[in-house]
Amino acid sequence: MHVFVSVVDRIREVLAIFPASSKMVNASALLALCASAAPAAGNIMLYQPGVSIAPSPLPPPGPSSHGEEIIRQFVGLSLATEWSLVDKVQFQGETFEPEGMVRLGNDRYFVSAYERPIPALRYNTAPDGADAQGAGFAHMMVFDGKGGQVADATITEEGSSEYHNGGIDYDGTYIWATLGQNRPDSTATLVRMRPDTLRPEPILRIQDHMGAAIHDLSSGNILTLNWGARSASVWNLRYKAEVPPAFTAPRAVIKNPSHYTDYQDCKFLGHSQHYAFRPVMLCSGITRLYGTVIGGVALVDMESMAPLYEVPLTMVSDTGMLVTKNPMDVALVDGKMRLFFLPDERNSTLYVYEPI
Ligand SMILES: *[C@@H]1O[C@H](CO)[C@@H](O)[C@H](O)[C@H]1NC(C)=O
């Protein structure tokens, strides 16, 4: 059963602005208010009525709460490591093009994705990017631990050119994401959303395509990675941002010195004692090389983008996709590091691995 809540939410919000004594609101005035203020963005399909989207209270972020132990186990990996597929979960429904994933406890997976425009877009034929528009939409989808659909939020408006929702990170309060045009050297908007509402709050606009966001909870730095993760831009909310739609200049741009993996999805792991308390993230992705595709996961220094420890992964999904192609998350489960991947598009299966 599907419940469409945005209009209901809208009516609740509108009612809330009237004093308690005047709850008998003129119906046409109410409709006018709804029509004037209801945006196309923020529409949520709820698939399990009465079931909350996010756990309450919100859990701490899995990767950075166990960052030191995850790093300790990660640096024990090598090309010879054998991986055991400890779980495989079919996610229900259309999953579009999944790009990022965060686990909130054992029973919730939040997946960022974008719905391709129709007709298919062409790259870089119009300098103003007009041809990159179309009917594309950014989505945030929520699944339970068994792969059941909980929610699917459409978080961009019809006609928005920035409909590509990239890699995401969860900091215990917000999910951070970048909504970008679906082409290199374009534009993006850094957003954050509460897991229980999935309403994107625009933070600042960026004059480049951005396809992933990572939040360093200790320094307040937010890293965004551009097309292919060729460079990271650094932002910090303690410094004034320009009011959108004006672009904000990044505090720094860090060129990625590694070309073995185009990182797609990264998770903040903390300031690691193992690396002299430098901020460290775990990233995964693929690269096309010599007519083939390779993929891997890496610990990356968030100050220099230098890989600290990297391992190629050769596992593929049942449809033949390298597991590192799309979303990735990491957790410590019963004391062991687990990697979570969602490589396939449209019809997706979660692959969960532990090193043997
Ligand atoms: C999705 O994939 C699964 C497993 O590969 C398959 O059994 C199922 O029929 C597919 N569903 C659709 C709608 O294609």
The ligand as a MOL file (V3000), in Angstrom:
LIG
                    3D

  0  0  0     0  0            999 V3000
M  V30 BEGIN CTAB
M  V30 COUNTS 14 14 0 0 0
M  V30 BEGIN ATOM
M  V30 1 C 15.3000 -8.7010 -9.9010 0
M  V30 2 O 16.3840 -9.5510 -9.7580 0
M  V30 3 C 16.0620 -10.7810 -9.0970 0
M  V30 4 C 17.3380 -11.5350 -8.8000 0
M  V30 5 O 18.2880 -11.3710 -9.7890 0
M  V30 6 C 15.0590 -11.5530 -9.9400 0
M  V30 7 O 14.7070 -12.7570 -9.3070 0
M  V30 8 C 13.8250 -10.6970 -10.1450 0
M  V30 9 O 12.9250 -11.3390 -11.0010 0
M  V30 10 C 14.1880 -9.3300 -10.7150 0
M  V30 11 N 13.0140 -8.4800 -10.6910 0
M  V30 12 C 12.6560 -7.7420 -11.7500 0
M  V30 13 C 11.4470 -6.9050 -11.5540 0
M  V30 14 O 13.2660 -7.7530 -12.8000 0
M  V30 END ATOM
M  V30 BEGIN BOND
M  V30 1 1 1 2
M  V30 2 1 1 10
M  V30 3 1 2 3
M  V30 4 1 3 4
M  V30 5 1 3 6
M  V30 6 1 4 5
M  V30 7 1 6 7
M  V30 8 1 6 8
M  V30 9 1 8 9
M  V30 10 1 8 10
M  V30 11 1 10 11
M  V30 12 1 11 12
M  V30 13 1 12 13
M  V30 14 2 12 14
M  V30 END BOND
M  V30 END CTAB
M  END
